[in-house]
Amino acid sequence: MSGALIPQLYLDYLRTQQAGAMRCVFYHNREDIISMVALGNHLVRAYQSSLEQIDELPAADLLSLATCYLRQGEAELAERAYRTAAEMAGDDRLRADVFAQWASLLKRQARWAEAADLWQRWLSSGAGGNVLPFIELAKYHEWRTGDLEQAEMWAAWGLHTVESALAHQRLPGQMADLRHRLARLQRKRSGRQQKDEGASGA
């Protein structure tokens, strides 16, 4: 029996006071409880295995497992879960979640170059219209490497991606933010070029 039918069966019981159909509801709930016990046992074994039998878990479960590891302060295990989830993810949305959370961990650890490599890997594996890696790469090169040309390139690429997307696929304020970022980078590059030209002329 579909769980979607349970609310209606319960309302029918309240209306008619006939409890016959409620047997199906009790059976369904009992099966849910049994399934939850089995699922809980499986997840506990997976959590305690330190990913030794990681092939048994799908990418979505590995992503959840990584979150559990982070809450317990097990960043190394979380990263192993992210790495394997990224390899196993079968669709762009799930892959985006994996890369976004994994890169966020690297940023918190100030592992900037590794995070940049991960954002580029995300793009090469198919970002699915997600502009976050473009924005992060633009920020990385603007504030970490000082390579304004690279920063401008990533910002422009991100803006082009947003402008090419359908209206319902754009996040509020995303286009304005990228335009503002790109304009700032262009001003900074222009100012740096003028300063360099002035220094060479002197």
C-alpha positions as CSV (number, residue, x, y, z in Angstrom):
1,M,0.0,0.0,0.0
2,S,1.2,3.5,-0.8
3,G,2.0,5.7,2.2
4,A,0.2,8.5,0.4
5,L,-3.1,6.8,1.1
6,I,-2.7,6.7,4.9
7,P,-4.1,10.3,5.6
8,Q,-7.2,9.5,3.7
9,L,-7.7,6.1,5.3
10,Y,-7.4,7.8,8.7
11,L,-9.9,10.5,7.9
12,D,-12.3,7.8,6.6
13,Y,-11.9,6.0,10.0
14,L,-12.6,9.2,11.9
15,R,-15.7,9.8,9.8
16,T,-17.1,6.2,9.8
17,Q,-15.6,4.7,12.9
18,Q,-14.9,1.6,10.8
19,A,-11.4,0.4,11.6
20,G,-11.1,-2.4,9.0
21,A,-8.9,-0.4,6.6
22,M,-6.6,0.7,9.5
23,R,-5.1,-2.8,9.4
24,C,-3.3,-1.8,6.2
25,V,-2.0,1.3,7.9
26,F,-0.7,-0.7,10.9
27,Y,0.9,-3.2,8.6
28,H,2.5,-0.4,6.6
29,N,3.9,1.3,9.7
30,R,5.3,-2.0,11.0
31,E,7.1,-2.5,7.7
32,D,8.5,1.0,8.0
33,I,9.8,0.4,11.5
34,I,11.5,-2.9,10.4
35,S,13.0,-1.2,7.4
36,M,14.3,1.7,9.5
37,V,16.0,-0.8,11.9
38,A,17.7,-2.5,8.9
39,L,18.7,0.9,7.4
40,G,20.0,2.2,10.7
41,N,22.1,-0.9,11.1
42,H,23.5,-0.5,7.6
43,L,24.3,3.2,8.2
44,V,26.0,2.5,11.5
45,R,28.2,-0.1,9.9
46,A,29.0,2.2,7.1
47,Y,29.9,5.0,9.5
48,Q,32.1,2.8,11.6
49,S,33.9,1.1,8.7
50,S,36.0,4.2,8.0
51,L,34.9,3.8,4.3
52,E,36.7,0.4,4.0
53,Q,33.6,-1.0,2.2
54,I,32.7,2.2,0.4
55,D,31.5,0.5,-2.8
56,E,28.3,-0.5,-1.1
57,L,27.1,3.1,-0.7
58,P,25.6,5.3,-3.5
59,A,26.9,8.8,-4.0
60,A,24.0,10.5,-2.2
61,D,24.6,8.4,1.0
62,L,28.3,9.2,0.8
63,L,27.5,12.9,0.8
64,S,25.4,12.5,3.9
65,L,28.1,10.4,5.5
66,A,30.6,13.1,4.8
67,T,28.4,15.6,6.7
68,C,28.3,13.2,9.7
69,Y,32.0,12.9,9.7
70,L,32.4,16.6,9.7
71,R,30.1,17.0,12.6
72,Q,32.4,14.5,14.5
73,G,35.5,16.4,13.5
74,E,36.7,13.7,11.1
75,A,37.6,15.9,8.2
76,E,40.0,13.4,6.6
77,L,37.2,10.8,6.4
78,A,34.8,13.4,5.1
79,E,37.1,14.2,2.3
80,R,37.5,10.6,1.4
81,A,33.7,10.3,1.2
82,Y,33.5,13.5,-1.0
83,R,36.2,12.1,-3.3
84,T,34.4,8.8,-3.9
85,A,31.0,10.5,-4.1
86,A,32.3,12.8,-6.8
87,E,33.5,9.8,-8.8
88,M,30.2,7.9,-8.4
89,A,27.7,10.8,-8.8
90,G,25.5,10.2,-11.8
91,D,23.9,13.6,-12.3
92,D,25.0,17.2,-12.4
93,R,22.9,18.3,-9.4
94,L,24.3,15.7,-7.1
95,R,27.8,16.2,-8.4
96,A,27.5,20.0,-7.8
97,D,26.5,19.4,-4.2
98,V,29.5,17.1,-3.7
99,F,32.0,19.6,-5.2
100,A,30.5,22.6,-3.5
101,Q,30.7,21.0,0.0
102,W,34.1,19.5,-0.7
103,A,35.5,22.8,-1.9
104,S,33.9,24.5,1.1
105,L,35.9,22.2,3.4
106,L,39.1,22.9,1.5
107,K,38.5,26.7,1.9
108,R,37.9,26.4,5.6
109,Q,41.3,24.6,5.8
110,A,42.9,27.4,3.8
111,R,43.9,24.9,1.1
112,W,43.2,27.4,-1.6
113,A,45.2,25.9,-4.5
114,E,43.5,22.5,-4.0
115,A,40.1,24.2,-3.9
116,A,40.9,26.0,-7.1
117,D,41.8,22.7,-8.7
118,L,38.6,21.2,-7.5
119,W,36.5,24.1,-9.0
120,Q,38.2,23.5,-12.3
121,R,37.6,19.8,-12.1
122,W,33.9,20.6,-11.3
123,L,33.7,22.6,-14.5
124,S,35.5,20.0,-16.6
125,S,33.1,17.3,-15.4
126,G,30.0,19.3,-16.3
127,A,28.8,22.1,-14.0
128,G,25.3,21.9,-15.4
129,G,24.9,25.6,-15.6
130,N,26.0,26.2,-12.0
131,V,28.1,29.4,-11.9
132,L,29.5,28.9,-8.4
133,P,32.9,27.5,-9.6
134,F,33.3,30.4,-12.0
135,I,32.6,32.9,-9.1
136,E,35.0,31.0,-6.7
137,L,37.8,30.9,-9.3
138,A,37.4,34.6,-10.0
139,K,37.6,35.4,-6.2
140,Y,40.5,33.0,-5.8
141,H,42.6,34.7,-8.5
142,E,41.6,38.2,-7.5
143,W,42.4,37.8,-3.8
144,R,44.8,34.9,-3.6
145,T,47.0,34.8,-6.6
146,G,46.6,38.5,-7.7
147,D,46.1,37.3,-11.3
148,L,43.5,39.8,-12.4
149,E,43.5,38.6,-16.0
150,Q,42.5,35.1,-14.8
151,A,40.0,36.6,-12.4
152,E,38.4,38.6,-15.1
153,M,38.3,35.6,-17.5
154,W,36.4,33.5,-14.9
155,A,34.0,36.3,-14.0
156,A,33.2,36.9,-17.7
157,W,32.7,33.3,-18.3
158,G,30.4,33.0,-15.3
159,L,28.4,36.1,-16.5
160,H,28.1,34.6,-20.0
161,T,26.8,31.3,-18.4
162,V,24.1,33.2,-16.4
163,E,23.1,35.3,-19.4
164,S,22.7,32.2,-21.5
165,A,20.5,30.4,-18.9
166,L,16.8,30.5,-18.9
167,A,15.3,33.1,-16.5
168,H,14.0,30.6,-14.0
169,Q,17.4,29.0,-13.8
170,R,19.1,32.2,-12.5
171,L,19.4,32.9,-8.8
172,P,18.2,36.3,-7.7
173,G,20.9,38.9,-7.9
174,Q,23.4,36.6,-9.5
175,M,23.7,38.5,-12.8
176,A,24.0,41.8,-11.0
177,D,26.7,40.4,-8.7
178,L,28.7,39.1,-11.6
179,R,28.4,42.3,-13.6
180,H,29.6,44.3,-10.6
181,R,32.5,41.8,-10.0
182,L,33.5,42.0,-13.7
183,A,33.4,45.8,-13.8
184,R,35.5,46.0,-10.6
185,L,38.1,43.6,-12.0
186,Q,38.3,45.5,-15.3
187,R,38.9,48.8,-13.4
188,K,41.6,47.2,-11.2
189,R,43.3,45.8,-14.3
190,S,43.1,49.1,-16.1
191,G,44.5,50.9,-13.0
192,R,47.3,48.4,-12.7
193,Q,48.2,48.7,-16.4
194,Q,48.3,52.5,-16.1
195,K,50.5,52.3,-13.1
196,D,52.9,49.9,-14.8
197,E,53.0,52.1,-17.9
198,G,53.8,55.1,-15.7
199,A,56.5,53.3,-13.9
200,S,58.1,52.2,-17.2
201,G,57.9,55.7,-18.6
202,A,59.6,57.1,-15.6
